[in-house]
Amino acid sequence: MKKSILAALACTALTPAAFAQETIKIGLGVPMTGDYAPYAEWQGARCMAEMINADGGVDGKMIEVLVQDAGADTQTAISLAQKFLDEGAVMLGTIPFSDTMIPVAQVAQSYGVSIFQPQSTQVEMHAGIVDNFFTGVSPDPFTATAAANYALENGVQNVVLMTSDEGGSWSAKTPLWFGEAIEAAGGTVLETLNFSFGTSDWSPQIAEMRALGEEIDAVYISSIMPDVGVLVRQLRSAGIDAWVVGSDGFDDPSLDAIGTDDPSLLDKVFFATLAPSHADSAVVSFINDCKELGVDVPGLFPATGADTVKAVAWAIEQSGSTDPATIAQTIREADSIPVLTVDSISFKETKTYAQRTIPVIGYKDGERVLVSNEIPENVPTDW
């Protein structure tokens, strides 16, 4: 299979006119540079499109993934969405925060086009503001609860929550949902502290933790790298041996790298995330296959773009249509849609977010291990 794909890719690389026939266009105006670049999906989308094209495409049509850098700028993302829509895109992706996804979806609505955001967990997108939106994962309350359940299994009772308004509900409310699940099981939220993205000195927050005079079992934060790695190191240097718990923002290979010299730094770190990303997962196999094809897919978040492409390709095959409204309707009404990061997803009951298990990743000897993988039943309802 891989040899045939490689041969086909070698041929198409020499014949740009391969896209002269009718193509299926997916437009991604996503962060290719800046702090959010590690969390964009374009590399996985392009690799999956190349794999499908090398096997003959979708009903004989090639998939073309249009990609341009939106950075972290909403206006740029809106302009790129308009550009891709004018070029005939049947599905869009954008910056995975609601203050961008909502206006982009509104622009796309008049074209009958939807957004498929394979990594967005923010609850704002499921409040009915727009109805032409899909996310390939479950919202943050599910992620927070899955992490809380595993924390409780490990004896966690006293927790400190760290919140920030800079990432919307993802960084502001996910810690609170974690705390709510802990308290519902008899635990205690000792303190809620504020932080800012880009923090390299956590000493003020650490001083507040030490001033509590209580033993802290876990510190929960929904943030990004390299901030999280710095926090882990500084907590350990300060003698705070609490679990460091988080959400999908932890799912960055640079977190693993802090254990290169001392794997024990990661012994009490775990996070609930979008999909299994340990050594023998489908995601890691895909990343390795892409590398053989000469495509660098640097981690889980970039790999999630494969789900967008697979879902669109599946919907076109099922419906026999490239009409964007028909594609969206087919996705929304399906009992089961095969994707890359898990066996299948469905939007039939939830409409805008995927029903799927929530994996929790921990570490053993510096290597990722899957420690839990469930659909939690005790998810807070206040979202």
C-alpha positions in Angstrom: 0.0 0.0 0.0 2.7 2.5 1.0 4.8 1.7 -2.1 1.8 2.3 -4.4 1.1 5.6 -2.7 4.7 6.7 -2.9 4.8 5.8 -6.6 1.7 7.8 -7.3 2.9 10.7 -5.3 6.1 10.7 -7.3 4.2 10.9 -10.5 1.8 13.6 -9.4 4.7 15.7 -8.1 5.9 15.9 -11.7 2.5 16.7 -13.1 0.9 19.8 -11.5 -1.9 19.5 -14.1 -3.3 16.7 -12.0 -5.5 19.3 -10.3 -6.7 20.6 -13.7 -9.7 18.2 -13.4 -12.6 19.1 -11.1 -11.2 19.2 -7.5 -12.7 19.1 -4.0 -11.4 22.2 -2.3 -11.0 22.5 1.5 -9.9 25.9 2.7 -7.8 26.3 5.8 -6.9 29.8 6.9 -5.1 28.7 10.1 -2.2 29.7 12.3 0.9 28.6 10.4 3.1 31.0 12.5 2.9 32.3 16.0 2.1 30.8 19.4 -0.9 28.8 18.0 0.9 27.3 15.1 1.6 23.9 16.9 -2.1 23.5 17.2 -3.2 24.0 13.6 -4.3 21.1 11.5 -3.0 21.8 8.0 -0.1 19.3 7.8 -2.4 16.3 8.6 -5.0 17.6 6.2 -2.5 17.8 3.4 -1.0 14.4 4.1 -4.4 12.7 4.2 -5.4 14.5 1.0 -2.2 13.2 -0.7 -2.9 9.6 0.5 -6.5 9.7 -0.9 -5.4 11.4 -4.1 -2.7 8.7 -4.6 -5.4 6.1 -4.4 -7.6 7.7 -7.0 -9.3 10.5 -5.1 -13.0 10.6 -4.3 -15.2 9.4 -7.1 -12.3 10.3 -9.4 -12.0 13.8 -8.1 -8.8 15.1 -6.4 -8.8 16.8 -3.0 -7.1 20.1 -2.9 -6.3 21.6 0.5 -5.9 25.3 0.3 -3.8 26.7 3.1 -2.7 30.2 4.1 -1.4 31.6 7.3 -4.0 33.5 9.5 -1.6 33.9 12.4 -3.7 34.8 15.4 -5.6 37.5 13.6 -9.4 37.2 13.2 -9.7 39.7 10.3 -7.1 37.8 8.3 -8.9 34.6 9.0 -12.2 36.2 7.7 -10.5 37.5 4.6 -9.0 34.1 3.9 -12.3 32.4 4.4 -13.9 34.7 1.8 -11.0 34.0 -0.6 -11.4 30.3 -0.3 -15.2 30.5 -0.6 -14.8 32.4 -3.8 -12.4 29.7 -5.1 -15.1 27.1 -4.5 -14.2 25.5 -1.1 -16.7 23.0 0.2 -15.5 23.1 3.8 -13.4 25.5 5.9 -11.1 25.5 8.9 -9.9 28.5 10.7 -8.3 29.8 14.0 -9.8 27.4 16.6 -11.2 30.0 19.0 -14.8 31.1 19.1 -14.1 34.8 18.5 -12.8 33.8 15.0 -14.9 30.7 14.3 -18.2 32.4 14.8 -17.6 35.3 12.2 -16.0 32.9 9.8 -19.0 30.6 10.0 -21.3 33.6 9.5 -19.4 34.5 6.3 -19.6 30.9 5.1 -23.3 30.5 5.8 -24.5 32.3 2.7 -22.5 29.9 0.5 -24.0 26.9 2.2 -20.5 26.0 3.5 -19.7 24.8 7.0 -16.6 24.9 9.2 -15.1 21.5 10.3 -12.7 22.3 13.1 -11.1 19.0 14.1 -9.6 20.3 17.4 -11.9 23.0 18.8 -13.2 22.2 22.2 -14.8 25.6 23.2 -18.4 25.4 24.3 -19.4 28.7 22.8 -19.7 27.0 19.4 -22.5 24.8 20.6 -24.8 27.5 21.9 -26.8 27.9 18.7 -25.1 31.1 17.5 -24.2 29.4 14.2 -25.5 26.1 12.9 -22.9 25.5 10.1 -20.2 24.3 12.4 -18.7 20.9 13.3 -15.9 20.0 15.7 -14.4 16.6 15.4 -13.9 16.4 19.2 -15.9 16.8 22.4 -16.2 20.1 24.3 -14.0 21.1 27.3 -16.4 19.9 30.1 -15.9 16.3 28.8 -12.1 16.8 28.8 -12.1 18.3 32.3 -14.3 15.6 33.7 -12.2 12.8 32.2 -9.1 14.3 33.8 -10.9 14.8 37.2 -12.1 11.2 37.2 -8.5 9.9 36.7 -7.2 12.3 39.3 -9.8 11.0 41.8 -8.7 7.4 41.1 -5.2 8.5 42.1 -6.3 9.9 45.4 -6.5 13.6 44.5 -8.6 15.6 46.9 -7.1 19.1 47.3 -6.6 21.0 44.1 -5.5 24.4 42.9 -7.0 25.8 39.7 -5.2 28.2 37.3 -7.4 30.2 35.0 -6.9 32.8 32.2 -9.4 34.7 30.1 -6.9 34.8 27.2 -8.1 31.5 25.6 -11.8 32.0 26.0 -13.7 29.3 27.9 -10.9 26.8 27.1 -8.5 28.4 29.6 -11.0 30.2 31.8 -13.7 27.6 32.5 -12.1 24.2 31.8 -10.3 24.4 35.2 -13.5 25.3 36.9 -15.3 22.3 35.3 -12.4 20.1 36.6 -12.9 21.6 40.1 -16.6 21.0 39.9 -16.1 17.3 39.2 -13.5 17.1 42.1 -15.9 18.8 44.5 -18.8 16.6 43.4 -16.8 13.6 44.6 -15.9 15.2 47.9 -12.7 16.9 47.1 -11.7 20.6 47.7 -10.7 23.5 45.5 -8.1 25.2 47.7 -7.6 28.2 45.5 -8.2 29.6 42.0 -5.2 31.6 40.6 -4.9 33.7 37.5 -2.2 33.4 34.8 -1.3 34.9 31.4 -0.2 33.1 28.3 3.5 33.5 27.7 4.4 33.2 31.4 8.0 32.3 32.0 8.1 33.1 35.7 5.5 31.3 37.8 7.0 32.4 41.2 4.0 34.6 42.1 1.5 31.8 41.7 3.9 29.3 43.4 4.3 31.7 46.3 0.5 31.8 46.7 0.3 28.0 46.6 2.9 27.7 49.4 1.1 30.4 51.4 -2.0 28.2 51.5 -0.5 26.0 54.2 -2.3 23.0 52.8 -0.9 20.0 51.0 -1.8 20.4 47.3 -2.6 17.1 45.5 -3.0 18.5 42.0 -2.6 21.8 40.1 -4.9 22.1 37.0 -4.2 24.4 34.1 -5.5 24.6 30.6 -2.7 26.3 28.7 -0.1 25.8 26.0 3.6 25.0 25.6 6.2 26.2 26.5 4.4 27.7 29.5 3.3 24.3 30.9 6.8 22.9 30.7 8.2 25.9 32.6 5.5 25.5 35.2 6.3 21.8 35.8 10.0 22.6 36.2 9.4 25.5 38.6 6.9 23.6 40.7 9.4 20.8 41.2 12.2 23.2 41.9 10.0 24.8 44.6 9.4 21.4 46.2 5.7 21.2 45.2 5.2 17.5 44.2 1.6 17.8 43.2 0.2 16.3 40.0 0.2 18.8 37.2 -3.0 18.1 35.2 -4.3 19.7 32.0 -6.2 19.5 28.8 -5.4 19.2 25.1 -2.9 22.1 25.2 -0.5 19.7 26.9 -0.5 17.5 23.8 2.6 18.9 22.2 5.8 16.9 21.7 7.8 19.7 23.4 6.2 18.7 26.7 7.7 15.2 26.3 11.0 16.8 25.7 11.3 18.2 29.2 11.8 14.6 30.4 14.7 13.9 28.1 17.4 14.4 30.8 15.2 13.6 33.8 12.1 11.5 32.9 10.9 11.8 36.5 9.8 15.3 35.8 6.8 13.8 33.9 6.0 11.1 36.5 3.1 13.2 37.9 1.9 14.9 34.8 -1.3 13.8 32.9 -3.8 15.4 30.6 -7.1 14.7 28.9 -6.9 15.2 25.2 -8.5 14.9 21.8 -7.4 11.4 20.8 -5.0 8.7 21.9 -1.5 9.9 21.1 0.7 7.2 22.7 3.3 5.2 20.8 1.0 2.5 19.3 -1.9 4.8 18.5 -3.4 5.4 15.1 -2.2 9.0 15.3 1.4 8.0 15.7 1.1 5.5 12.9 -0.3 8.2 10.6 2.5 10.6 11.6 5.1 7.9 10.7 3.4 7.1 7.4 3.3 10.8 6.5 7.0 11.0 7.3 7.7 8.2 4.8 5.8 10.2 2.2 8.0 13.2 2.9 5.3 15.1 4.9 6.1 16.3 8.4 3.1 16.1 10.8 4.5 17.3 14.1 2.1 16.0 16.7 -1.5 15.3 17.5 -3.0 18.7 16.6 -1.6 18.8 13.1 -2.7 15.2 12.6 -6.3 16.0 13.4 -6.6 17.7 10.0 -6.8 14.2 8.6 -10.2 13.9 10.2 -11.5 16.9 8.3 -10.4 15.4 5.0 -11.7 11.9 5.8 -15.1 13.2 6.9 -15.5 15.4 3.8 -14.4 12.5 1.5 -16.7 10.1 3.2 -19.7 12.4 2.9 -19.1 13.0 -0.8 -18.8 9.2 -1.4 -22.0 8.6 0.6 -24.1 11.3 -1.0 -22.6 11.3 -4.5 -22.5 15.1 -4.3 -19.9 17.9 -3.9 -22.5 20.4 -2.9 -21.4 21.9 0.4 -24.8 21.9 2.0 -25.3 18.2 1.0 -21.9 17.4 2.5 -22.8 19.0 5.8 -26.2 17.3 5.9 -24.7 13.9 5.2 -22.1 14.4 8.0 -24.8 15.6 10.5 -27.2 12.7 9.8 -24.7 9.9 9.8 -24.7 7.2 12.5 -20.9 6.7 12.1 -18.2 8.5 10.2 -14.8 6.9 9.9 -11.9 9.2 10.7 -8.2 8.9 11.5 -7.9 9.8 15.2 -10.5 7.3 16.4 -12.4 4.6 14.6 -15.5 6.7 14.1 -17.5 9.7 15.2 -21.1 10.8 15.0 -23.0 14.1 15.1 -26.4 12.6 14.9 -27.4 13.4 18.5 -25.1 16.3 19.3 -25.3 18.2 15.9 -22.2 20.2 16.3 -19.6 18.2 18.3 -18.4 14.6 17.9 -19.5 11.8 20.2 -16.3 10.0 21.1 -14.2 8.8 24.0 -11.9 11.2 25.9 -8.4 9.7 26.3 -6.1 10.6 29.3 -2.4 10.5 28.7 0.2 10.0 31.4 3.9 9.2 31.4 6.0 6.2 32.4 9.8 6.5 32.2 9.3 9.7 30.1 7.1 7.9 27.5 3.4 8.5 26.9 1.0 5.9 28.2 -2.8 5.8 27.7 -4.1 5.7 31.3 -7.9 6.1 30.6 -10.2 6.3 27.6 -13.9 6.9 28.4 -17.0 8.9 27.7 -17.5 10.4 31.2 -21.0 10.2 32.5 -20.6 12.8 35.3 -20.0 15.8 33.0 -21.1 19.2 34.5 -24.3 20.5 32.8 -23.8 24.2 33.3 -22.3 25.0 29.9 
